[in-house]
Amino acid sequence: MTAYSLLICIVPHDSGEFVAESAASAGASGGTVIMARGTASSSILRVLGLGDTSKDIAYIVIPSARKQQIIDAVVKAASIKRQHFGILFSIDVSDIIKTGSVTGGDDSMTAIKKHRMITIIVKRGYADDVMAAARKAGAGGGTIINARGTAKEGDKKFFGMEIVPEKEMLVILADEEKTEPIIEAVKSLKCLAEPGSGIAFCSEADDFTMLGKGNG
């Protein structure tokens, strides 16, 4: 059975297709691009949060056997872009946990680390409060995606959370050791005290790589 990985790239708006085409040149079959916005507020935080501007998130499912070849193609293509152009990481679809590798320029990210992708889904209007709490607990920044539930009439809840109203999905990439403090900080928010007001889950993030000048 062929193993697959999910390649995730967060880049400036209107750059998602550029990433997908770069991946396709190395054998990827295509991807999905979603518009979002960053939440970081300083030059250091922008390394992970990519600023408070419009973003594209490219989701590309690739054969694990060709993962490194495809990552190399994306990194090389992005090397002509500005520094801190974006970030790239992968999630193993088969749920095999691996140690992520870090590739960076002069930012203190050249050691091998483990990263986790924290996904938090809340009612529309809560994501900025959640991000503020996460940042106090050590998160560098995050990306917010507008979303909505998909339930049919009569299907009111999913894991106890109403899924029909408008939602916001906050994606935070963090060092593994910061994951628990971030989750605990979010859980303590008064706006999430009501049962069913939000859900959160974590995934291992492999192959963490900075995209842009100096990488490739």
C-alpha positions in Angstrom: 0.0 0.0 0.0 1.3 3.4 -1.0 2.0 5.8 1.9 1.1 9.4 1.6 2.0 12.7 3.3 0.1 16.0 3.4 2.4 18.9 2.4 1.2 22.2 3.9 2.7 25.6 2.7 1.7 29.0 4.2 2.7 31.8 1.8 1.5 35.3 0.8 -1.9 35.6 -0.9 -1.8 34.7 -4.6 1.3 32.5 -4.1 -0.5 29.3 -3.4 -0.7 28.3 -7.1 3.1 29.1 -7.4 3.8 26.5 -4.7 1.4 24.0 -6.2 3.0 24.3 -9.6 6.5 23.9 -8.1 5.4 20.8 -6.3 3.7 19.5 -9.5 7.0 19.9 -11.4 8.5 17.3 -9.1 5.6 14.8 -9.3 2.8 16.1 -7.1 -0.6 15.6 -8.7 -2.2 18.9 -7.5 -3.4 20.6 -4.4 -6.0 22.8 -2.7 -5.4 26.5 -1.9 -7.3 28.2 0.9 -7.2 31.9 1.7 -6.4 32.9 5.3 -4.8 35.6 7.4 -1.7 35.7 9.6 -1.7 37.0 13.2 1.9 37.8 14.1 3.0 41.2 15.2 6.8 41.4 15.1 9.7 40.5 12.9 10.5 37.5 15.1 6.9 36.3 15.3 6.5 36.7 11.5 9.0 33.8 11.1 6.2 31.4 12.3 3.1 33.6 12.0 3.9 35.3 8.7 2.4 38.7 9.7 -1.1 40.1 10.0 -1.8 40.0 6.3 -3.7 37.8 3.7 -2.2 34.4 3.2 -2.6 31.3 1.0 -2.4 27.8 2.5 -1.6 25.2 0.0 -2.6 21.6 0.9 -0.9 19.0 -1.3 -1.2 15.2 -0.8 2.0 13.5 -2.1 3.4 10.0 -2.1 5.8 9.7 0.9 8.4 8.1 -1.4 8.7 11.3 -3.4 8.2 13.7 -0.5 11.8 14.9 -0.2 12.1 15.4 -4.0 8.9 17.5 -4.0 10.0 19.5 -0.9 13.3 20.2 -2.5 11.6 21.5 -5.7 9.3 23.9 -3.7 12.3 25.2 -1.6 14.4 25.8 -4.7 11.5 27.6 -6.5 10.8 29.8 -3.4 14.5 30.7 -3.0 14.0 33.5 -5.6 11.3 35.1 -3.4 11.9 37.4 -0.4 13.3 36.2 2.9 10.6 34.7 5.2 8.4 34.2 2.1 6.6 31.4 3.9 6.8 28.1 5.7 6.5 24.5 4.7 5.9 21.4 6.7 4.3 17.9 6.3 2.0 15.6 8.1 2.3 11.9 7.6 -1.1 10.6 6.6 -0.5 7.2 8.1 0.1 8.8 11.5 3.7 7.7 11.8 5.5 10.1 14.1 8.9 11.2 13.0 11.4 13.8 14.0 11.0 17.0 11.9 14.0 18.6 10.3 14.5 22.4 10.3 16.1 24.3 7.4 16.6 28.0 7.9 18.9 30.9 7.3 20.4 32.9 10.1 17.4 32.5 12.4 18.1 30.3 15.4 16.2 27.4 13.8 19.0 25.2 12.4 18.8 22.5 15.0 16.6 19.4 14.6 13.4 19.9 16.5 9.9 18.4 16.7 7.0 20.6 15.8 3.3 20.2 16.2 0.4 21.7 14.3 -2.3 22.9 16.7 -5.7 23.3 15.1 -8.4 25.2 17.0 -12.0 25.6 15.7 -14.1 28.2 17.4 -17.2 30.3 16.7 -16.6 33.3 14.5 -15.1 36.2 16.4 -13.2 34.2 19.0 -10.0 33.4 17.0 -8.1 36.6 17.8 -8.8 36.1 21.6 -7.6 32.5 21.3 -4.4 33.6 19.4 -3.7 36.3 22.1 -3.8 33.6 24.8 -1.7 31.2 22.8 0.9 33.8 22.2 1.2 34.5 25.9 1.9 30.8 26.4 4.7 30.8 23.8 3.1 30.6 20.4 4.9 32.7 17.8 1.9 33.4 15.6 -0.9 31.6 13.7 -3.1 31.6 10.7 -6.8 32.1 10.8 -9.2 30.6 8.2 -12.8 31.5 7.9 -15.0 28.4 7.8 -18.5 27.1 8.4 -20.2 23.9 9.5 -21.5 21.4 6.9 -24.3 19.7 8.9 -27.7 19.1 7.3 -30.8 20.4 9.0 -31.3 18.6 12.3 -27.6 17.7 12.8 -26.8 20.1 15.6 -23.6 19.0 17.2 -20.2 17.4 16.4 -18.1 16.4 19.5 -20.7 18.5 21.4 -20.0 21.6 19.3 -22.6 23.2 17.1 -21.3 23.0 13.5 -23.8 24.9 11.4 -22.9 28.5 12.4 -19.9 30.4 10.9 -16.5 29.3 12.3 -12.9 30.4 12.5 -10.1 27.8 12.3 -6.8 28.8 13.9 -3.7 26.9 12.8 -0.6 27.3 15.0 2.8 25.7 14.3 4.7 25.4 17.6 7.7 23.6 19.1 6.6 20.4 20.7 7.4 21.5 24.3 5.1 24.5 23.9 2.1 22.6 22.8 0.7 21.7 26.2 1.1 25.2 27.7 -0.7 26.7 24.6 -3.6 24.3 24.8 -4.0 24.9 28.6 -3.9 28.7 28.0 -6.6 28.4 25.4 -8.8 26.1 27.6 -8.7 28.7 30.4 -10.4 31.5 28.2 -13.7 32.7 29.5 -15.1 32.9 26.0 -14.6 29.2 25.7 -16.1 28.2 29.0 -19.4 27.3 27.5 -19.5 23.6 26.5 -19.3 23.1 22.8 -17.8 26.6 22.1 -14.7 25.1 20.4 -12.5 22.1 19.8 -8.7 21.7 19.4 -6.5 18.9 18.2 -2.8 18.5 17.4 -0.7 16.7 14.7 3.0 16.1 14.3 4.5 18.4 11.8 7.5 17.0 9.9 10.0 18.6 7.5 9.6 22.2 8.9 11.3 24.5 6.4 11.5 28.2 5.9 10.8 29.3 2.3 12.4 32.3 0.6 15.9 33.8 0.0 18.7 31.9 1.7 16.8 28.6 1.5 17.2 26.3 -1.4 
